[in-house]
Amino acid sequence: MQFCIHPNCVRVSVLDFDLSDMPYAKGARFDPDKGCLPGTREAIIEEITQWVNSPDGDNVSRIFFLSGVAGSGKSAIAHAIAHLFDQQMRLGSSYCFDRADQVNRRPSNLLSTISSNIADLDQNWKTCLCNTIKGNRSLCTTLSVTEQFKKFILEPAKALTTVGPILIVIDAMDESAEEISRKTLLDVLAKGISDLPSNFRFLITARPERDIVNAFSGNQHIFCKHMNTIDKTSNDADIALFIESQLSGVYSLESEWPNKHWCRMLIESSGGLFQWASTACRAIKETKGGLRPTERLSRFVSSGRELDGLYIEVLHQAFDAEDDTVMSRFRSVMGAILVTRIPLSMSTHSELRADDDPADLVELIVQSLGSLLSGVNQPHIPIRALHASFFDFLTNPDRSKSYYVDPSHHHRTLTLSSLRIMKSGLRFNICGLETSHIRNTDVPGLNTRVEKAITQHLSYACIFWADHLIVTGYDTEILDEIVKFFHCRLLYWLECLSLMKRVNVASRMLRLILDWNQVG
């Protein structure tokens, strides 16, 4: 048993600690498999490593801001650095933003997640944090980033006993939220970082978007580096090593273009972008579509540089833009993937499809996109873009041309599908509880019952249907379904939310429904 002896912390037994009320972003941690290929990016990794390990002092930057265009390899570096310092027990926290999952990975979850992670590293931090939030549920769930920084970071930092560097990695800051929603977070990080103990280091990556660059520029505590400052020769050598490792088993390439000329062709076409090379390699190894690897490579290198040209060629090989049926199905599936509030699996998307869509619609489309999406060959793994730039591409008509997807058209389908799923799936006492006279937390094995009784598509429908409704135009068909829902399923819906520990969303959803109806 240990006790906090810092004067700013009340002495509390470590056995009393419980941080479960603090918001925590599950899945935001670094992924070792997404780091750099061994032997690549050695210079920049060494530079960041030396910065982290540099002696504490006023002249040492607290933030290393690494910026670069989409596909330049920032995230791979962030994952590699996080993995390196995690192995050394020097990683305080890692947090990877994801534009497709802003429900769970959002600015208001960042500091509470970081603080909870540091609590696992330093016992006195944990003690002080627990005393700060104990018995104060409203503080645990505050959305004020300024208050979070003060209560979750600065106050526990006063009790910190860990000696040596503590690294915090924040990847893809540009995917955290819209500019207006991340302004306070940027201000807090830029201005408040100097108030932390001198052994703290923050590695932050982002595209060079104006608000982020402006927030971090001209600050003596922040070192800014752009990926375009990496030596071209070194960058090309890294890309060459990566391409060779990915395509070493495709022997037909060397037969067609001996002495690794095929590799040089890809390097030149990549324009220095790792993401271009990565996407092209995955697509070249693709076995579907009736094209040989050599034919795919030829088309990729002739499609023009930049990611957009590569994306269009990959899509062209999978989907005939002149076929109305094919393109209608493509837009239906990709539109749903773009607008769902969290990443969903192929099986869940299939349940959420429109009534008149074929049962195998989702599988027909996504299984041809293995070079651009993950989760396309396993029915229960969430589908995600392998790189955020692909979703940006799809939603910009000037870039995606015939493959443009307008997300706004798909909210109506998801609203109706959600109402249909709740109509058929919700029922009285859905988990078969023996009595209603005890609290959910006291029901033995409740989590197992919930997982069995409440499917992923029913869970999604219950939590997010109003989010899709509010951006759907007023519609009498939808209104009729909502009226029936409230008459027959309202209490079942609230029970289901309660069992999933999400009843807190009900009031917000009811307000959204009221707003939608008043507009109509």
Buried (B, 14 or more C-beta within 10 A) or exposed (E): EEEBEBEEBEEBEEEEBEBEBBBBBEEBBBEEEBBBBEEBBEEBBEBBBEBBBEEBEEEBBBBBBBBBBBBBBBBBBBBBBBBBBBEEEBBBBBBBBBBBBBBBBBBBBBBBBBBBBBBEBBBBBBBBBBBBBBEEEEBBBBEEBBEBBBBBBBBBBBBBEBEEBBBBBBBBBBBBBEEEEBBBBBBBBBEBBBEBEEBBBBBBBBBBEEBBBEBBEEBEBBBBBBBEEBEEEBBBBBBBBBBBEBBEEBEEBBEBBEEBEBBBBBBEBBBBBBBBBBBBBBBBBBEEEEBEBBBBBBBBBEBEBBBBBBBBBBBBBBBEBEEEEBBEBBBBBBBBBBBBBBBBBBBBBBBBBBEEBEEEBBBBBBBBBBBBBBBBEEBEBBBBBBBBBBBBBBBEEEBBEBBBBEBEEBBBBBBBBBBBBBBEBBEEEBBEBEEEEEEBEEBEEBEEBBEEBBBBBBBBBBBBBBBBBBBBEEBEEBEEBBEEBEEEBEEBBBBBBEBBEEBEBBEEBEEBBEEBEEEE
